[in-house]
Amino acid sequence: MSANLKHLRSKDLTISSRCLPSVTSCHHRRSAYISGSKSTFGLIHVFAVLWLFSVLLGVRTFADGKVFPSVAYPLEVRIPDQRALLWWSNGVERLIVETRFTGQGTNFAWVVPLPAVPKVEAASPGLFPTLTLLLRPKVIHAPTGWWRFGLFLAGLLWLLLTVRTDGQMRWSDWLAVIAMAFGATGSGIVASNLFGVLVGVIGAFGAYKARTSGIKLVHVSLIILLLVLVAGFLLPSLATAKAGGSSEQVEILDRQLVGAFDSTTITGKDAGALRSWLNTNGYALPPATEPVIADYLREGWVFVASKVRRNQSRSETNSLHPLSFTFAAKAPVYPLRLTGVGNGNLEVDLFVLGPERAQANGFIVRDCRQPDYPLSRLAEDESWYPQPETLPMVHEGLRQVAPHGAYVTRLEGRLTSRQMRDDAVIHWDGTSEVRDVRYSAHGAWVSSINWTVNAFCLFVVGVAVSSRVRGQEAGRYFQSILIAGMVAAITTGLFYSRLSVVPVTMEKPWVRRTDAKNQQLLIRMAIMDELDTNAPVTLEAVRVAIQRGLPFHLAQYSKNVRRIPTFQIREEDSPYNYSLRGVSNGVELLLYDQIGRAAVHRIPE
């Protein structure tokens, strides 16, 4: 019995001695559990901050599920004082000019000096509206928010480069976590808010683990994976002549009626006699123009004097159909000297077609692109449309006045009287293309902070690297970071002020096209309803039918679609509009699409 007890006690002691390490291990495990609970509690705080920012910043993203996003267009189209098209090829220049008139009365006259006797013709009224639409500015409204990605990356690198193994989260660390959350959620650079939260959580988790246990290979791999994920979602987002007292010194070279204009081409030997002839025949030129006229006469130039008569007297700015002048010229030139005498500032849009990009003193190159003349494709497929960045020369009037050209340049000039002392001589300046880019207010701010915020983030990362190399507390650099932030804010304002910001209107890309096509259909319906086919079909009869029937059909259309059309169709040979053309035994109705291509309908059909 005693032997057995002794044996049991010995066995119990053996068992107890074996259990001692387990007891010690259990104590360490309990301590590790408590430490792990603190770490988990810290992570919960990180997750809570990320979740809160994802909710606050991402509400709009959850609600935005549009299949056809709106496109920003300039709200107001600037109409200059003059618009001109200059086509030059092998010593022949064609200059088409549209001038606005302002003033009281019905008779308006203007004089154009040219280096040779021209052929004067009426140009298409829709020529410049078509060019203006094709070369309209590209508006940047919602660029990619790269600055958010910079915030996320700066926050992540800050946490990693300022690693301390005590596991304590300091105020600078919480700011880094907030920067990560702000950059990863509600930004539009990731697929959804949910993915943004995931990116933020993974990044914060990896950084926190690095703080408590040091940077290991698994953490580096996690960060690389995270950056690859963000980049994968970021990259896809990635424009009757009566001679006066000095008639013997003025020679009339040509006279013709051109559309609404009565044009007379004259030359002479004496500037005073020529100015007197012009004043006698209704072309009022001040005495200050005589030196300029004398200079032109010495150079062998001629003058085309054109009168236009308006139907009614009114005081407003008007524009009629342009005039086309075709003449010999050694170099392409746009005359300005006569216009600049006694006048104020002049705004000019000059479209130049030539072998290279055009340049002229006093003008800014707004746009320059290679045009496309898709003759064969138009004949084969009427449904063909060009790529958005191309310049299709499909408008009939445009192809007639400019049958070919390697480059189309849009020059913009806001000229003073001093700048108009010389004519604008066109120089060819290479083959590089230029695109006119404007910004909405939102697009300008985002584009500005993309540069400045990322530069600020790069500075913050540099501070983190410096503190780690020197072994100093990163919080000591707070003042430097604050100053850098203020510099970034000021620089953002300077960047914004330098960008070309225009008011914009948001429009679905298909709305205007749909409204135009429906209104073109309504015009055909109005003609069918109102035109008396038993009587001769004339241009005037078709216009009357449209005037009678179109308002009713437009009212019904607005009622059916429950909105007023954003586009109001008009009689003009320009994109989305219509024109009428008289032919033998009828009239042709031409309906234009968004690039100025016409579908021809015979009336009566």
C-alpha positions as CSV (number, residue, x, y, z in Angstrom):
1,M,0.0,0.0,0.0
2,S,2.7,2.5,1.0
3,A,4.7,1.4,-1.9
4,N,1.8,2.1,-4.2
5,L,1.3,5.5,-2.6
6,K,4.9,6.3,-3.0
7,H,4.7,5.2,-6.6
8,L,1.7,7.5,-7.2
9,R,3.2,10.5,-5.5
10,S,6.3,10.0,-7.6
11,K,4.2,9.8,-10.7
12,D,2.3,12.9,-9.6
13,L,5.5,14.8,-9.1
14,T,6.7,13.7,-12.5
15,I,3.5,14.8,-14.1
16,S,3.6,18.1,-12.2
17,S,7.2,18.7,-13.2
18,R,6.2,18.1,-16.8
19,C,3.3,20.5,-16.5
20,L,5.5,23.4,-15.3
21,P,6.6,24.5,-18.8
22,S,3.0,24.4,-19.9
23,V,2.0,26.7,-17.1
24,T,4.7,29.1,-18.1
25,S,3.6,28.8,-21.7
26,C,0.0,29.4,-20.8
27,H,1.1,32.6,-19.0
28,H,2.9,33.8,-22.1
29,R,0.0,32.9,-24.3
30,R,-2.3,34.9,-22.0
31,S,0.0,37.9,-22.3
32,A,0.2,37.5,-26.0
33,Y,-3.6,37.2,-26.2
34,I,-4.0,40.5,-24.3
35,S,-1.4,42.1,-26.5
36,G,-3.1,40.7,-29.6
37,S,-6.4,42.1,-28.3
38,K,-4.9,45.5,-28.1
39,S,-3.6,45.1,-31.7
40,T,-7.0,43.9,-32.8
41,F,-8.6,46.8,-31.0
42,G,-6.2,49.2,-32.8
43,L,-7.1,47.6,-36.1
44,I,-10.8,48.0,-35.3
45,H,-10.2,51.8,-35.0
46,V,-8.4,51.8,-38.4
47,F,-11.3,49.9,-40.0
48,A,-13.8,52.2,-38.4
49,V,-12.1,55.3,-39.8
50,L,-11.9,53.7,-43.3
51,W,-15.5,52.7,-43.2
52,L,-16.7,56.2,-42.0
53,F,-14.7,57.9,-44.8
54,S,-16.0,55.5,-47.4
55,V,-19.6,56.3,-46.4
56,L,-19.1,60.0,-46.2
57,L,-17.1,60.3,-49.4
58,G,-18.8,57.6,-51.5
59,V,-22.6,58.3,-51.3
60,R,-22.6,60.0,-54.8
61,T,-20.6,57.2,-56.3
62,F,-23.2,54.6,-55.2
63,A,-26.0,56.6,-56.8
64,D,-24.2,57.3,-60.1
65,G,-24.9,54.4,-62.4
66,K,-25.4,56.2,-65.8
67,V,-24.9,54.2,-68.9
68,F,-24.5,57.3,-71.1
69,P,-22.6,60.0,-69.1
70,S,-23.2,63.6,-69.9
71,V,-20.6,65.4,-72.0
72,A,-19.5,69.0,-71.3
73,Y,-19.9,71.6,-74.1
74,P,-19.1,75.3,-74.1
75,L,-22.1,77.1,-72.9
76,E,-21.6,80.2,-75.1
77,V,-20.1,80.2,-78.6
78,R,-18.0,83.3,-79.2
79,I,-18.9,84.9,-82.5
80,P,-16.0,87.1,-83.7
81,D,-16.2,90.3,-85.7
82,Q,-14.9,88.5,-88.7
83,R,-14.6,84.9,-89.7
84,A,-12.5,83.9,-92.7
85,L,-11.4,80.8,-94.6
86,L,-8.1,81.0,-96.4
87,W,-7.3,78.2,-98.9
88,W,-3.9,78.4,-100.7
89,S,-2.4,76.0,-103.2
90,N,0.3,76.5,-105.9
91,G,0.0,80.3,-106.0
92,V,-3.8,80.5,-105.9
93,E,-5.6,81.8,-102.9
94,R,-9.3,81.6,-102.1
95,L,-10.3,84.0,-99.3
96,I,-13.9,83.7,-97.9
97,V,-14.9,86.4,-95.5
98,E,-17.9,86.8,-93.3
99,T,-18.3,90.2,-91.6
100,R,-20.7,91.3,-89.0
101,F,-22.4,94.8,-89.4
102,T,-23.6,97.0,-86.6
103,G,-25.5,100.2,-86.9
104,Q,-28.7,102.0,-88.0
105,G,-30.0,102.0,-91.6
106,T,-30.4,99.6,-94.4
107,N,-27.3,100.1,-96.6
108,F,-24.0,98.7,-95.5
109,A,-20.7,98.6,-97.5
110,W,-17.3,97.3,-97.0
111,V,-14.0,97.3,-99.0
112,V,-11.5,94.5,-99.3
113,P,-8.0,95.1,-100.7
114,L,-6.5,92.2,-102.6
115,P,-3.1,91.7,-104.4
116,A,-4.8,90.7,-107.7
117,V,-8.1,90.9,-109.5
118,P,-10.3,88.3,-107.9
119,K,-13.2,86.1,-108.9
120,V,-16.0,87.1,-106.5
121,E,-18.7,84.5,-105.6
122,A,-21.3,83.9,-102.9
123,A,-20.2,81.3,-100.3
124,S,-22.3,78.9,-98.4
125,P,-24.0,80.4,-95.3
126,G,-23.4,77.2,-93.4
127,L,-19.7,77.2,-94.1
128,F,-18.4,78.8,-90.9
129,P,-21.0,77.2,-88.6
130,T,-19.8,73.8,-89.9
131,L,-16.1,74.7,-89.4
132,T,-16.8,76.1,-86.0
133,L,-18.6,72.9,-85.0
134,L,-16.0,70.6,-86.4
135,L,-13.1,72.6,-84.7
136,R,-14.9,73.3,-81.5
137,P,-12.8,73.1,-78.3
138,K,-12.4,69.9,-76.4
139,V,-13.7,70.6,-72.9
140,I,-12.1,68.8,-70.0
141,H,-14.8,68.5,-67.3
142,A,-14.0,65.3,-65.3
143,P,-10.4,64.3,-65.6
144,T,-9.1,61.4,-63.6
145,G,-8.4,62.3,-60.0
146,W,-4.7,61.2,-59.9
147,W,-4.2,63.3,-56.7
148,R,-6.3,60.8,-54.7
149,F,-4.0,58.0,-55.7
150,G,-1.1,60.2,-54.6
151,L,-2.8,60.7,-51.2
152,F,-3.3,57.0,-50.8
153,L,0.3,56.1,-51.7
154,A,1.8,58.9,-49.6
155,G,-0.3,57.7,-46.6
156,L,0.8,54.2,-47.1
157,L,4.5,55.0,-47.5
158,W,4.4,57.3,-44.4
159,L,3.1,54.4,-42.2
160,L,5.8,52.1,-43.6
161,L,8.7,54.4,-43.5
162,T,8.0,55.6,-39.9
163,V,7.6,52.1,-38.5
164,R,8.0,51.8,-34.8
165,T,7.7,48.4,-33.1
166,D,5.8,49.7,-30.1
167,G,2.6,49.5,-32.0
168,Q,1.4,53.0,-30.9
169,M,-0.6,55.0,-33.4
170,R,0.3,58.7,-33.3
171,W,-1.6,61.7,-34.7
172,S,0.5,61.7,-37.9
173,D,-0.3,58.1,-38.3
174,W,-4.0,58.7,-38.1
175,L,-3.6,61.5,-40.7
176,A,-1.9,59.0,-42.9
177,V,-4.7,56.5,-42.5
178,I,-7.3,59.2,-43.3
179,A,-5.3,60.1,-46.4
180,M,-5.3,56.5,-47.5
181,A,-9.1,56.2,-46.9
182,F,-9.7,59.5,-48.7
183,G,-7.6,58.4,-51.7
184,A,-9.0,54.9,-51.9
185,T,-12.8,55.6,-51.6
186,G,-15.3,57.8,-53.3
187,S,-12.7,58.9,-55.9
188,G,-13.9,57.4,-59.1
189,I,-10.5,55.9,-59.8
190,V,-11.5,52.5,-58.5
191,A,-14.4,50.3,-59.7
192,S,-16.6,51.0,-56.7
193,N,-16.7,52.2,-53.2
194,L,-16.6,48.6,-51.9
195,F,-13.4,48.0,-53.7
196,G,-12.1,51.3,-52.4
197,V,-12.8,50.2,-48.8
198,L,-11.1,46.9,-49.5
199,V,-8.0,48.8,-50.8
200,G,-7.9,51.0,-47.8
201,V,-8.3,48.2,-45.3
202,I,-5.6,46.0,-46.9
203,G,-3.2,48.9,-47.0
204,A,-3.8,49.9,-43.4
205,F,-3.6,46.3,-42.2
206,G,-0.3,45.8,-43.9
207,A,1.1,49.0,-42.5
208,Y,-0.1,48.2,-39.0
209,K,1.4,44.7,-39.0
210,A,4.6,46.2,-40.2
211,R,4.6,48.6,-37.2
212,T,4.1,45.8,-34.7
213,S,6.3,43.1,-36.1
214,G,8.7,44.9,-38.6
215,I,8.6,44.8,-42.3
216,K,8.6,41.3,-43.7
217,L,8.5,39.9,-47.2
218,V,4.9,39.0,-46.9
219,H,4.0,42.7,-46.2
220,V,6.1,43.9,-49.2
221,S,4.3,41.4,-51.4
222,L,0.9,42.6,-50.0
223,I,1.8,46.2,-50.8
224,I,2.9,45.3,-54.3
225,L,-0.3,43.4,-54.9
226,L,-2.3,46.4,-53.6
227,L,-0.6,48.8,-56.0
228,V,-1.2,46.4,-58.9
229,L,-4.9,46.2,-58.0
230,V,-5.2,50.0,-57.9
231,A,-3.2,50.5,-61.1
232,G,-5.4,47.8,-62.8
233,F,-8.5,49.8,-62.1
234,L,-6.9,53.2,-62.7
235,L,-5.3,52.7,-66.1
236,P,-8.6,52.1,-68.1
237,S,-10.0,55.5,-67.0
238,L,-6.8,56.4,-68.1
239,A,-13.1,72.8,-82.4
240,T,-24.5,100.2,-110.4
241,A,-21.1,101.9,-110.3
242,K,-21.5,105.7,-110.5
243,A,-18.3,107.6,-111.3
244,G,-17.5,110.7,-109.4
245,G,-15.6,113.9,-110.2
246,S,-12.3,112.0,-110.3
247,S,-13.5,109.0,-112.4
248,E,-10.6,109.4,-114.9
249,Q,-8.2,108.3,-112.2
250,V,-10.3,105.3,-111.0
251,E,-10.5,102.2,-113.2
252,I,-13.5,99.8,-112.8
253,L,-12.1,96.4,-113.4
254,D,-15.2,94.3,-112.8
255,R,-18.7,94.5,-111.4
256,Q,-21.1,91.7,-110.5
257,L,-24.1,90.9,-108.4
258,V,-23.1,88.2,-105.9
259,G,-26.0,87.0,-103.8
260,A,-27.1,89.8,-101.5
261,F,-24.0,91.9,-102.5
262,D,-23.3,94.4,-105.3
263,S,-19.5,94.0,-105.8
264,T,-17.3,96.3,-107.8
265,T,-13.5,95.7,-108.3
266,I,-11.6,99.0,-108.8
267,T,-8.0,100.3,-108.9
268,G,-6.4,103.7,-109.6
269,K,-3.3,105.8,-109.5
270,D,-4.2,108.3,-106.9
271,A,-5.3,107.4,-103.4
272,G,-7.3,110.6,-102.9
273,A,-9.3,110.0,-106.1
274,L,-10.0,106.5,-105.2
275,R,-11.2,107.4,-101.8
276,S,-13.4,110.1,-103.3
277,W,-14.9,107.6,-105.7
278,L,-15.7,105.3,-102.8
279,N,-17.3,108.0,-100.7
280,T,-19.4,109.2,-103.7
281,N,-20.7,105.7,-104.3
282,G,-21.7,105.0,-100.7
283,Y,-18.5,103.6,-99.3
284,A,-17.6,105.9,-96.4
285,L,-13.9,105.9,-95.8
286,P,-12.2,108.5,-93.5
287,P,-9.3,110.7,-94.7
288,A,-6.9,108.7,-92.5
289,T,-7.3,105.8,-94.9
290,E,-5.5,107.6,-97.8
291,P,-2.0,106.7,-96.8
292,V,-3.0,103.0,-96.5
293,I,-4.8,103.1,-99.9
294,A,-1.7,104.7,-101.4
295,D,0.5,101.9,-100.1
296,Y,-1.8,99.3,-101.5
297,L,-1.8,101.1,-104.9
298,R,2.0,101.3,-105.0
299,E,2.1,97.5,-104.4
300,G,-0.3,96.9,-107.3
301,W,-3.3,95.8,-105.2
302,V,-7.0,96.2,-106.2
303,F,-10.1,96.9,-104.1
304,V,-13.3,95.0,-104.1
305,A,-16.2,97.3,-102.8
306,S,-19.3,95.4,-101.9
307,K,-22.7,96.8,-100.8
308,V,-25.4,94.9,-99.0
309,R,-29.0,96.0,-98.4
310,R,-30.9,94.7,-95.5
311,N,-34.6,94.2,-95.7
312,Q,-35.4,96.3,-92.7
313,S,-33.7,98.9,-90.5
314,R,-32.6,97.8,-87.1
315,S,-29.8,98.4,-84.7
316,E,-28.0,95.1,-84.0
317,T,-25.2,92.9,-85.2
318,N,-25.9,91.0,-88.3
319,S,-24.1,88.6,-90.6
320,L,-25.1,87.7,-94.2
321,H,-23.7,85.0,-96.5
322,P,-19.9,85.2,-96.9
323,L,-18.1,86.4,-100.0
324,S,-15.5,84.3,-101.7
325,F,-12.5,85.9,-103.5
326,T,-10.2,83.8,-105.6
327,F,-7.0,85.4,-106.9
328,A,-3.3,84.8,-107.6
329,A,-1.0,85.3,-104.7
330,K,2.7,84.4,-104.2
331,A,2.0,83.9,-100.5
332,P,-1.2,83.5,-98.6
333,V,-2.3,86.8,-97.0
334,Y,-5.2,88.1,-95.0
335,P,-5.6,92.0,-95.5
336,L,-5.8,94.0,-92.3
337,R,-4.3,97.5,-92.9
338,L,-7.5,99.1,-94.2
339,T,-9.6,97.6,-91.5
340,G,-7.3,98.9,-88.8
341,V,-7.7,102.6,-89.7
342,G,-10.0,104.4,-87.4
343,N,-11.4,101.2,-85.8
344,G,-11.0,99.7,-82.4
345,N,-10.1,96.1,-81.6
346,L,-11.0,93.3,-84.0
347,E,-11.7,89.7,-83.2
348,V,-11.0,87.3,-86.0
349,D,-11.3,83.6,-86.5
350,L,-9.1,82.6,-89.5
351,F,-9.3,79.0,-90.8
352,V,-6.4,78.2,-93.0
353,L,-6.0,75.2,-95.3
354,G,-2.5,74.5,-96.6
355,P,0.4,72.2,-96.8
356,E,1.4,72.6,-93.2
357,R,0.3,74.2,-89.9
358,A,-0.3,77.9,-90.4
359,Q,1.1,80.7,-88.3
360,A,0.6,84.5,-88.5
361,N,1.7,87.5,-86.4
362,G,-0.9,88.5,-83.8
363,F,-2.7,85.2,-84.1
364,I,-2.8,82.2,-81.7
365,V,-3.0,78.7,-83.1
366,R,-6.1,77.2,-81.5
367,D,-6.4,74.0,-83.5
368,C,-4.5,72.2,-86.2
369,R,-5.4,68.8,-87.6
370,Q,-5.2,66.8,-90.8
371,P,-8.5,66.8,-92.6
372,D,-10.1,63.7,-94.0
373,Y,-11.7,63.7,-97.5
374,P,-13.7,60.4,-97.4
375,L,-15.1,60.4,-100.9
376,S,-15.1,56.7,-101.5
377,R,-16.4,55.8,-98.1
378,L,-19.3,58.3,-98.5
379,A,-20.3,56.8,-101.8
380,E,-20.2,53.2,-100.4
381,D,-21.6,53.7,-97.0
382,E,-23.8,56.6,-95.9
383,S,-23.8,55.3,-92.3
384,W,-20.0,55.9,-92.0
385,Y,-18.8,58.3,-89.3
386,P,-15.3,59.4,-88.6
387,Q,-13.4,58.9,-85.4
388,P,-14.0,61.7,-82.8
389,E,-10.5,63.3,-83.2
390,T,-10.6,63.4,-87.0
391,L,-11.7,66.3,-89.2
392,P,-14.1,65.0,-91.9
393,M,-14.5,67.3,-95.0
394,V,-17.9,66.0,-96.0
395,H,-19.8,69.3,-96.2
396,E,-20.6,70.0,-99.8
397,G,-19.8,73.8,-99.7
398,L,-16.7,73.2,-97.7
399,R,-15.4,70.6,-100.2
400,Q,-16.1,73.0,-103.1
401,V,-14.1,76.0,-101.7
402,A,-11.3,73.8,-100.3
403,P,-11.1,70.7,-102.4
404,H,-7.9,69.5,-100.7
405,G,-5.5,70.5,-98.0
406,A,-3.0,68.7,-95.9
407,Y,-3.7,70.7,-92.7
408,V,-6.5,72.8,-91.3
409,T,-5.5,75.5,-88.8
410,R,-7.7,77.6,-86.7
411,L,-6.1,80.9,-85.9
412,E,-7.6,83.2,-83.3
413,G,-6.7,86.9,-83.3
414,R,-7.8,89.7,-80.9
415,L,-6.1,92.5,-82.8
416,T,-5.5,96.1,-81.8
417,S,-5.2,99.0,-84.3
418,R,-1.4,98.8,-83.9
419,Q,-1.3,95.1,-84.7
420,M,-3.4,95.8,-87.9
421,R,-0.8,98.2,-89.4
422,D,0.5,95.2,-91.4
423,D,-1.4,92.5,-93.2
424,A,-1.4,89.0,-91.8
425,V,1.0,87.0,-94.0
426,I,0.6,83.2,-93.4
427,H,3.8,81.2,-92.7
428,W,4.0,77.5,-92.7
429,D,5.2,76.1,-89.5
430,G,5.7,72.4,-89.5
431,T,3.4,69.4,-89.4
432,S,2.6,68.9,-85.7
433,E,-1.0,68.9,-84.7
434,V,-2.6,71.1,-82.0
435,R,-5.9,70.6,-80.2
436,D,-7.9,73.5,-78.6
437,V,-8.5,72.4,-75.0
438,R,-10.7,74.3,-72.5
439,Y,-11.7,73.5,-69.0
440,S,-14.8,73.6,-67.0
441,A,-14.4,75.0,-63.5
442,H,-14.5,71.5,-62.0
443,G,-12.1,70.1,-64.6
444,A,-9.6,73.0,-64.0
445,W,-9.6,72.4,-60.2
446,V,-9.0,68.7,-60.6
447,S,-6.3,69.2,-63.2
448,S,-4.6,71.7,-61.0
449,I,-4.6,69.7,-57.8
450,N,-3.5,66.6,-59.7
451,W,-0.1,68.3,-60.0
452,T,0.1,70.2,-56.7
453,V,-1.3,67.5,-54.4
454,N,0.9,64.8,-55.8
455,A,4.0,67.1,-55.5
456,F,3.0,67.7,-51.9
457,C,2.6,64.0,-51.3
458,L,6.1,63.4,-52.8
459,F,7.5,66.0,-50.3
460,V,5.8,64.1,-47.4
461,V,7.3,60.9,-48.5
462,G,10.7,62.6,-48.7
463,V,10.2,63.7,-45.1
464,A,9.4,60.2,-44.1
465,V,12.5,58.9,-45.8
466,S,14.7,61.6,-44.2
467,S,13.4,60.9,-40.7
468,R,14.0,57.1,-41.1
469,V,17.6,57.6,-42.4
470,R,18.4,60.1,-39.6
471,G,16.6,58.1,-37.0
472,Q,14.5,61.1,-35.9
473,E,10.9,61.4,-34.9
474,A,8.8,62.2,-38.0
475,G,6.6,64.6,-36.0
476,R,9.5,67.0,-35.8
477,Y,8.9,67.9,-39.4
478,F,5.3,69.1,-38.9
479,Q,6.2,72.8,-39.5
480,S,7.9,71.9,-42.8
481,I,4.9,69.8,-43.9
482,L,2.5,72.6,-43.0
483,I,4.5,75.2,-45.0
484,A,4.6,72.8,-48.0
485,G,0.8,72.4,-47.8
486,M,0.4,76.2,-47.9
487,V,2.7,76.4,-50.9
488,A,0.7,73.6,-52.6
489,A,-2.6,75.5,-52.0
490,I,-1.2,78.8,-53.4
491,T,0.3,76.9,-56.4
492,T,-3.1,75.3,-57.1
493,G,-4.7,78.7,-57.3
494,L,-2.0,79.9,-59.7
495,F,-2.3,76.8,-61.9
496,Y,-6.1,77.3,-62.0
497,S,-5.8,81.0,-63.0
498,R,-3.6,80.0,-66.0
499,L,-6.0,77.5,-67.5
500,S,-8.6,78.5,-70.1
501,V,-11.9,78.1,-68.1
502,V,-15.2,78.4,-69.9
503,P,-18.8,77.9,-68.6
504,V,-20.1,74.6,-69.8
505,T,-23.4,72.8,-70.2
506,M,-23.8,69.1,-69.6
507,E,-25.6,67.3,-72.4
508,K,-26.2,63.6,-73.3
509,P,-24.3,63.0,-76.5
510,W,-27.3,61.5,-78.2
511,V,-29.9,64.2,-77.2
512,R,-29.0,66.8,-79.8
513,R,-28.7,64.3,-82.6
514,T,-32.0,62.7,-81.7
515,D,-33.8,66.1,-81.5
516,A,-32.3,67.1,-84.8
517,K,-33.3,64.0,-86.6
518,N,-36.8,64.1,-85.2
519,Q,-37.2,67.7,-86.2
520,Q,-36.0,66.9,-89.7
521,L,-38.7,64.2,-89.8
522,L,-41.3,66.8,-88.6
523,I,-40.2,69.1,-91.5
524,R,-41.0,66.4,-94.0
525,M,-44.3,65.8,-92.3
526,A,-45.2,69.5,-92.4
527,I,-44.4,69.6,-96.1
528,M,-46.6,66.6,-96.7
529,D,-49.5,68.1,-94.7
530,E,-49.3,71.7,-96.0
531,L,-47.9,71.6,-99.5
532,D,-50.4,71.8,-102.4
533,T,-49.0,69.4,-104.9
534,N,-51.6,70.4,-107.5
535,A,-49.8,73.7,-107.8
536,P,-46.3,74.3,-109.0
537,V,-43.7,73.3,-106.4
538,T,-41.5,76.2,-105.8
539,L,-39.0,77.2,-103.1
540,E,-41.4,79.8,-101.7
541,A,-44.3,77.3,-101.6
542,V,-42.2,74.8,-99.6
543,R,-41.0,77.4,-97.2
544,V,-44.6,78.5,-96.6
545,A,-45.6,74.9,-95.9
546,I,-42.8,74.5,-93.4
547,Q,-43.8,77.8,-91.6
548,R,-47.4,76.6,-91.3
549,G,-46.9,73.0,-90.3
550,L,-43.7,72.9,-88.3
551,P,-44.9,74.8,-85.2
552,F,-47.8,72.4,-84.7
553,H,-45.7,69.3,-85.1
554,L,-43.0,70.7,-82.8
555,A,-45.6,71.3,-80.1
556,Q,-46.8,67.7,-80.4
557,Y,-43.3,66.5,-80.2
558,S,-42.5,68.5,-77.1
559,K,-45.7,67.1,-75.5
560,N,-44.8,63.5,-76.3
561,V,-41.2,63.7,-75.0
562,R,-42.3,65.9,-72.1
563,R,-39.5,68.4,-72.6
564,I,-38.5,71.3,-74.9
565,P,-35.9,70.2,-77.5
566,T,-32.5,71.4,-76.7
567,F,-31.8,72.1,-80.4
568,Q,-34.0,74.3,-82.6
569,I,-33.6,73.5,-86.3
570,R,-33.2,76.3,-88.8
571,E,-32.8,76.7,-92.6
572,E,-29.0,76.7,-93.0
573,D,-26.6,74.2,-94.7
574,S,-24.9,73.3,-91.4
575,P,-24.9,70.3,-89.1
576,Y,-28.3,69.2,-87.8
577,N,-30.1,71.8,-90.0
578,Y,-31.8,71.8,-93.4
579,S,-31.7,73.7,-96.7
580,L,-33.8,74.0,-99.8
581,R,-32.5,73.9,-103.4
582,G,-34.5,74.6,-106.5
583,V,-34.2,72.1,-109.3
584,S,-36.1,71.3,-112.5
585,N,-39.7,70.3,-111.8
586,G,-39.4,70.6,-108.1
587,V,-37.4,71.3,-105.0
588,E,-34.7,69.4,-103.1
589,L,-34.8,69.2,-99.3
590,L,-31.3,68.7,-97.9
591,L,-31.1,67.3,-94.3
592,Y,-27.7,67.5,-92.7
593,D,-26.2,65.2,-90.1
594,Q,-23.8,66.0,-87.3
595,I,-20.8,66.3,-89.6
596,G,-22.5,68.3,-92.3
597,R,-23.3,65.5,-94.7
598,A,-26.6,66.0,-96.6
599,A,-29.4,63.5,-97.3
600,V,-31.3,64.7,-100.3
601,H,-35.1,64.4,-100.6
602,R,-36.9,65.3,-103.8
603,I,-40.2,67.3,-103.4
604,P,-42.6,66.2,-104.5
605,E,-41.4,62.7,-103.6
